[in-house]
Amino acid sequence: MIREAQTSLGVEPVGPAAQRPVLSRLDHMLGALFGLWMIVGLFLDGWAHDNQKPESFFTPWHGVLYSGFAAAAAFALDRALRDREPGRPMRETMPRGHGLTLVALAVFGVAATGDLAWHELFGIEVGLEALLSPTHLLLMASGLVALSAPVRAAWLDLDEEPSSREFLPVALAVALETALVAFFLSFFSPFSNNAAGTAFSRRQGQEHSHPSSDVHELQQLVGVGSILLMSVVIAGAVALLLRRWRTPAGTLSLLFGLLVVLFTGTDDFAQPLVLLAGLAAGVAGDALVRWRAPAAYVSAGSIAVLWLSYFALYAIDEGSVSWSAEVWAGTAFLSALLAGGIGLLVTPLPRTATER
């Protein structure tokens, strides 16, 4: 377990651990595709909750999620046994880093069983309860570890400027992990709560009051908060990628695009134009990477484009943005500042005057 932990944290293994087999890019690509299968099932389940579909453990959307898990677990177990040699402990022949993936999948299976028991004891969760259920959060945590397999492997072995083909499993894995984290924060999701389309009005002559007694301002604050929170989640994923690699073209387009598609899908694509905001942000981020911009600029620039495009598309679709210019412009600017600050954490800075 110590060796597995060292590998997962990016510490180069030594001794016997360095002699163990490694998973191929095809192995990691298949693992990421199984992850995509499960994430699609998760968002289908979110769509079902939002649209008052039949509530039980045995639903078609749970079937998609857990069939994806079964396929991923079967593949992972088969891959662990493939290199086994008689007379040698399994830990010595298992591919490097694969033990942590198996543990995560095992915990996921235990959490799924616990979720079934939870539903039998306490009933089906509704709304916020579903996102904060302990068994659901355990499913999320174990899923994050399992999905990280391509990232953990590439962190040790992949060049700083990989090709698009080499990097595809990593890009897809990070996009899926970002979507998974964002899903469990979806009570603050501007892609599914139509934040900029929420009408904000106050009766004529009414004085400004505290949000607790002004439902319209409370709605607006939820919209602003959801944009800021989503900016932090996305910027964290961008910073993780740029800390280690100069990402190939299309990486950030995949990240932003997949996230927006999944979330707008849970709202039955009620605002299809918002999809263009994700595409614009990804293209802008990829362009900044190609121009060798520092990570802080890539993060801030792509987030700024995301929300400015988001508001512009709402203005096109509804004729105007319901928020005042100060609010929507300030929200986009503050989001870019937050994203840039996160990117700054992974941007090399000069340590002496001579390095400037």
C-alpha positions in Angstrom: 0.0 0.0 0.0 2.9 2.4 0.7 4.2 1.8 -2.8 0.7 2.4 -4.3 0.4 5.6 -2.3 3.8 6.8 -3.5 2.9 6.1 -7.1 -0.5 7.9 -6.8 1.2 11.0 -5.4 3.7 11.2 -8.2 6.7 9.8 -6.4 8.9 7.8 -8.7 8.9 4.1 -7.5 12.2 2.4 -6.9 13.3 -1.3 -6.5 10.8 -4.0 -7.3 8.0 -1.5 -7.9 9.9 -0.1 -10.8 10.0 -3.6 -12.4 6.3 -4.1 -12.4 4.3 -3.9 -15.7 2.5 -0.7 -16.6 -0.9 -0.3 -18.2 -0.9 0.6 -21.9 -2.6 3.7 -23.3 -5.3 1.4 -24.7 -5.9 0.1 -21.1 -6.3 3.6 -19.9 -8.5 4.7 -22.8 -10.8 1.8 -22.1 -10.9 2.7 -18.4 -11.8 6.3 -19.3 -14.5 5.1 -21.6 -16.0 2.9 -18.9 -15.9 6.1 -16.7 -17.8 8.0 -19.4 -20.4 5.2 -19.4 -20.8 5.6 -15.7 -20.9 9.5 -15.7 -23.6 9.4 -18.4 -25.6 7.1 -16.2 -25.1 9.5 -13.3 -26.3 12.6 -15.2 -29.2 10.5 -16.5 -30.1 9.8 -12.9 -29.9 13.6 -12.2 -32.2 14.3 -15.1 -34.7 11.7 -13.8 -34.7 13.4 -10.3 -35.2 16.8 -11.9 -38.1 15.6 -14.0 -40.0 13.5 -11.4 -39.4 10.2 -13.0 -40.2 7.0 -11.0 -38.1 6.9 -7.9 -36.5 3.5 -6.9 -33.1 1.9 -6.8 -34.0 -0.3 -9.8 -34.4 2.3 -12.6 -33.0 2.4 -16.2 -30.7 5.3 -15.2 -29.3 3.3 -12.3 -28.9 0.5 -14.8 -26.7 2.6 -17.0 -24.6 3.7 -14.0 -24.1 0.3 -12.4 -23.7 -1.6 -15.7 -20.8 0.8 -16.4 -19.4 0.1 -13.0 -19.7 -3.7 -13.6 -17.9 -3.4 -16.9 -15.1 -1.3 -15.4 -14.7 -3.6 -12.5 -14.6 -6.7 -14.7 -12.0 -5.1 -17.0 -9.9 -3.9 -14.0 -9.9 -7.3 -12.4 -9.1 -9.1 -15.7 -6.2 -6.7 -16.2 -4.8 -7.3 -12.7 -4.9 -11.1 -13.3 -3.4 -11.0 -16.8 0.2 -10.7 -15.7 0.0 -12.9 -12.6 2.7 -15.6 -12.3 2.5 -18.8 -10.3 4.4 -18.6 -7.0 4.7 -14.8 -7.0 2.5 -12.5 -4.8 -0.1 -10.7 -6.9 1.1 -7.3 -5.6 4.4 -7.9 -7.4 2.9 -8.7 -10.8 0.0 -6.2 -10.8 0.5 -3.2 -13.1 1.9 -0.2 -11.3 -0.8 2.0 -9.7 -3.5 -0.5 -10.5 -3.9 -1.6 -6.9 -5.3 1.8 -5.9 -7.8 1.6 -8.8 -9.0 -1.9 -7.6 -9.4 -0.6 -4.1 -11.4 2.4 -5.3 -13.7 0.1 -7.4 -14.2 -2.2 -4.4 -15.2 0.7 -2.2 -17.5 1.9 -5.0 -19.2 -1.6 -4.9 -19.5 -1.5 -1.1 -21.0 2.0 -1.4 -23.5 0.9 -4.0 -24.6 -2.0 -1.8 -24.9 0.5 1.1 -26.9 2.8 -1.1 -29.4 0.1 -1.7 -29.7 -0.6 2.0 -30.0 3.1 2.7 -32.9 3.4 0.3 -34.7 0.4 1.9 -34.3 2.0 5.4 -34.8 5.7 4.7 -36.5 5.8 1.3 -35.4 7.5 -1.9 -33.6 10.9 -1.5 -35.1 13.9 -3.2 -33.5 17.2 -4.2 -30.6 18.3 -2.0 -30.8 15.1 0.0 -29.7 13.0 -3.0 -26.5 15.1 -3.3 -25.6 15.0 0.4 -26.5 11.3 1.1 -23.5 9.7 2.8 -23.6 6.6 0.5 -23.8 8.9 -2.6 -20.8 10.9 -1.4 -18.8 7.7 -0.9 -19.7 6.7 -4.4 -18.3 10.1 -5.6 -15.1 9.8 -3.6 -14.3 6.3 -4.8 -15.3 7.2 -8.3 -12.8 10.1 -8.3 -10.0 7.8 -7.3 -10.9 5.2 -9.9 -11.2 7.7 -12.7 -7.8 9.2 -11.8 -5.9 6.1 -13.1 -4.9 7.6 -16.4 -3.8 10.9 -14.7 -1.7 9.1 -12.1 0.1 7.0 -14.7 0.7 9.9 -17.1 2.0 12.0 -14.2 5.0 9.7 -13.9 5.6 8.7 -17.5 4.2 11.1 -20.0 6.3 13.9 -21.6 5.6 17.5 -20.7 4.4 18.1 -24.3 2.5 14.9 -25.3 0.7 14.3 -28.5 -3.1 14.6 -28.7 -3.3 10.8 -29.1 -1.2 10.1 -26.0 -3.0 12.7 -23.9 -6.6 11.7 -24.8 -7.1 9.3 -21.9 -5.8 12.0 -19.5 -7.9 14.7 -20.9 -11.1 12.6 -20.9 -10.4 11.4 -17.3 -9.9 15.0 -16.0 -13.1 16.1 -17.8 -15.0 13.3 -16.2 -13.7 14.0 -12.8 -14.5 17.6 -13.1 -18.1 16.7 -14.2 -18.4 14.3 -11.2 -17.4 17.0 -8.7 -19.6 19.6 -10.4 -22.5 17.1 -10.3 -22.4 16.9 -6.6 -22.4 20.7 -6.5 -25.2 21.0 -9.0 -27.5 22.8 -6.5 -25.2 25.6 -7.6 -24.9 25.0 -11.3 -25.5 28.0 -13.7 -25.8 25.5 -16.6 -28.9 23.9 -15.2 -30.5 26.6 -13.0 -30.7 29.2 -15.9 -29.0 31.7 -13.6 -28.9 34.6 -16.0 -32.4 34.0 -17.2 -33.9 34.4 -13.7 -36.1 37.6 -13.7 -35.0 40.1 -11.2 -37.5 42.7 -10.4 -38.7 44.7 -7.3 -42.0 46.4 -6.8 -42.0 50.1 -7.6 -41.0 52.1 -4.6 -39.8 49.1 -2.6 -36.6 49.7 -0.7 -33.7 47.2 -1.0 -34.0 44.6 1.7 -31.9 41.7 3.0 -31.9 38.6 0.7 -33.7 36.6 3.4 -36.7 38.8 2.9 -36.3 39.6 -0.8 -36.8 36.4 -2.8 -35.7 38.1 -6.1 -32.4 39.2 -4.7 -31.9 35.8 -3.1 -32.4 34.2 -6.6 -29.8 36.5 -8.0 -27.3 35.7 -5.3 -27.8 32.0 -6.0 -27.1 32.7 -9.6 -23.9 34.6 -8.8 -22.8 32.1 -6.3 -23.3 29.2 -8.7 -21.1 30.9 -11.3 -18.3 31.6 -8.9 -18.4 28.1 -7.5 -18.4 26.5 -11.0 -15.4 28.8 -11.9 -13.4 27.4 -9.0 -14.2 23.8 -9.9 -13.2 24.2 -13.6 -10.2 26.4 -12.8 -8.9 23.7 -10.4 -9.1 21.1 -13.2 -7.3 23.4 -15.7 -4.6 24.1 -13.1 -4.0 20.4 -12.5 -3.5 19.8 -16.2 -1.2 22.8 -16.7 0.9 22.1 -13.7 2.3 19.1 -15.4 1.8 19.4 -19.1 1.5 21.7 -22.1 -1.8 20.3 -23.1 -2.4 19.3 -26.7 -4.9 21.1 -28.9 -8.5 20.2 -28.0 -7.9 19.3 -24.3 -9.7 22.3 -22.8 -12.4 22.2 -25.5 -13.1 18.6 -24.3 -13.1 19.7 -20.6 -15.4 22.7 -21.0 -17.6 21.1 -23.8 -18.3 17.9 -22.0 -19.2 19.6 -18.7 -21.7 22.0 -20.4 -23.2 19.2 -22.5 -23.8 17.1 -19.4 -25.4 19.8 -17.3 -27.6 21.3 -20.0 -28.7 17.8 -20.7 -30.1 17.4 -17.2 -32.3 20.4 -18.0 -33.5 18.8 -21.2 -31.4 21.2 -23.2 -33.8 24.0 -22.3 -31.0 26.5 -23.2 -29.1 24.9 -26.1 -27.3 28.1 -27.0 -25.4 27.8 -23.7 -23.5 24.9 -25.3 -21.7 27.5 -27.5 -20.3 29.2 -24.3 -18.5 25.9 -23.3 -17.1 25.6 -26.8 -15.9 29.2 -27.0 -14.2 28.9 -23.6 -12.5 25.7 -24.5 -11.3 27.0 -27.9 -10.0 30.2 -26.1 -8.2 28.1 -23.5 -6.6 25.9 -26.1 -5.4 28.9 -28.1 -3.8 30.5 -25.0 -2.0 27.2 -24.4 -0.7 27.2 -28.0 0.5 30.7 -27.5 2.4 29.6 -24.4 0.5 31.8 -22.1 1.1 31.2 -18.3 -1.4 29.0 -16.5 -2.9 32.0 -14.7 -3.7 33.6 -18.1 -5.1 30.4 -19.6 -7.3 29.8 -16.6 -8.5 33.5 -16.3 -9.0 33.9 -20.0 -11.0 30.8 -20.6 -13.3 31.4 -17.6 -13.8 35.0 -18.7 -14.8 33.8 -22.2 -17.1 31.2 -20.7 -19.2 33.6 -18.7 -19.1 36.6 -21.1 -20.3 34.1 -23.8 -22.9 32.7 -21.4 -24.4 36.2 -20.7 -24.2 37.1 -24.4 -26.1 34.0 -25.4 -28.8 34.6 -22.9 -29.1 38.2 -24.3 -29.5 36.8 -27.8 -32.0 34.1 -26.7 -34.2 36.3 -24.3 -33.5 39.8 -25.7 -31.5 40.9 -22.7 -29.8 39.7 -19.6 -32.1 40.1 -16.6 -29.3 41.2 -14.4 -27.9 44.8 -14.4 -24.7 45.4 -16.3 -22.8 45.9 -13.0 -23.9 42.5 -11.8 -23.3 40.3 -14.8 -20.0 42.1 -15.8 -18.8 42.1 -12.2 -19.6 38.4 -11.9 -17.6 37.5 -15.0 -14.7 39.7 -13.9 -14.7 38.2 -10.4 -14.8 34.7 -11.8 -11.8 35.4 -14.0 -9.9 36.8 -11.0 -10.6 33.6 -9.0 -9.6 31.4 -11.9 -6.5 33.4 -12.4 -5.6 33.2 -8.8 -5.9 29.4 -8.9 -3.8 29.3 -12.1 -1.2 31.5 -10.4 -0.6 28.7 -7.9 0.9 26.5 -10.7 2.6 29.4 -12.6 6.4 29.5 -12.1 7.3 32.9 -10.7 10.8 34.5 -10.7 12.5 34.1 -7.3 15.2 36.8 -7.8 15.5 40.1 -9.6 17.9 38.6 -12.1 15.3 36.0 -13.2 12.8 38.7 -14.3 
